[in-house]
């Protein structure tokens, strides 16, 4: 399969579905990333782009597409949908992952809503969570115990962001492990990533 993960900022994808993407890539599937902005409000955009590209190599992704939007200013408009549709034509995805729409960050909200329109003909479409997500009620899980180390390595590649959780003495790595453990308990495994599916076509 071709898998496309869509995130508003560098490291969104890794937190939400880095383990799942690593597992897909390790199984021989083609993984592509679309990142809407270079996250300049969180640091030097040149540094953050390089960190994202390093993380993509760890995942085993084929390519990173960049949206070119200003951080905090990702719009919900026809242009965004056209940009996403162009990436979808290039990646030809069988499955898409994107930020959840109920979120305190406006870029996540806009990107989620735009992707809903752009992916209307894609059979498998799932939302992932990040630390700013609200009211997330997952209905499917992926066991990531064997790829947890790779997920953490992907997050660690975003070196400029590891300590930026706005919680004293808590790194993004610790947050990711806690989240994976909590979602794992819900999914009846040790560590999991959780998703809310809009559409999920089960192969038989």
Buried (B, 14 or more C-beta within 10 A) or exposed (E): BBBBBBBBBBBBBBBBBBBBBBBBBBEEBBBBBBBBBBBBEBBEBEBBBBBBBBBBEBBBBBBBBBBEBBBBEBBBEEEBBEBBBEBBEEBEBBBBBBBBBBBEBBBBBBBBBBBBEBBEEBEBBBBBBBBBBEEBEBEEBBBBEEBBEBBBBBBBBBBBBBEEBEEEEEBBBBBBBEBBBEBBEEBEBEBBBBBBEBEBEEEE
